[in-house]
Amino acid sequence: QTWFLNWFRLVPLDKIDQVVMSYGGLRGAVAFALVVLLDKEQVKAKDYFVATTIVVVFFTVMFQ
């Protein structure tokens, strides 16, 4: 998508920026998917794991 959007951007994204964006998005999606798949019967603190994962993903995406 960034390859196409670079045609219209004033300051195009280089390859390093594209790799960092894709790695950050994939890491958050995989972490969230894994924590959602936890079984509530076996992991009593599933809600805490979900909340912590969301906070960590938001922090790494927004502030790093």
N, C-alpha and C positions, 0 to 999 in steps of 0.2 A: 504494500500500500504506500509506503514512503517513497518508493521509486516513482510511482505515478504522481504523488502529491508534491514531490520535489520540482516538478515542472511548473507548479503554480506558486511555490514559496519564494519569498525574496531572499531568504537565507536557507539554502537547502541543507538537509540533514546528511552528514557523511556516514560512512559505513560503521564506524565505531558507535555513533549515536543510535543507529538502527539496531545493532547487536545488543546494546544495553537496554533499549526499550523492549525488545523481544524477550530477553532473558528475565527482566523484571516482571513482565506480564505473565510469562509461563510459570515462573516460580510461584507467584501468588495464586494462580489458577490451580496448580497441582496441589499446593498446600491446603487450599480450601476444599478441594474435592476429596482429599484423603481424610480430612477431619470430619467432613459431613458423612462419610461412609462408616464412621465408628458406630458400633452397636450400643444403643442406650442401655441395654440389659447388662452388657459386659463392662462398659465404661460408665460408671455412675456420674463422673464429672464431665460428660460430653459437652454440656453447655459452656463450661469454663474453657475447654479446649477450643470450641468454636469462637468464642469471644476473644480469646487471646490470639488466635490465628488471624482474625480480622484486624485487630489492633496492630499486629506485627506487619501484616501486608500493607495496611494503610501507611504505617510509619516508613517502611522501606520504599514505598512508591513515592510518597510525598516529600520526604525529607532527605533522602539519600541521593 
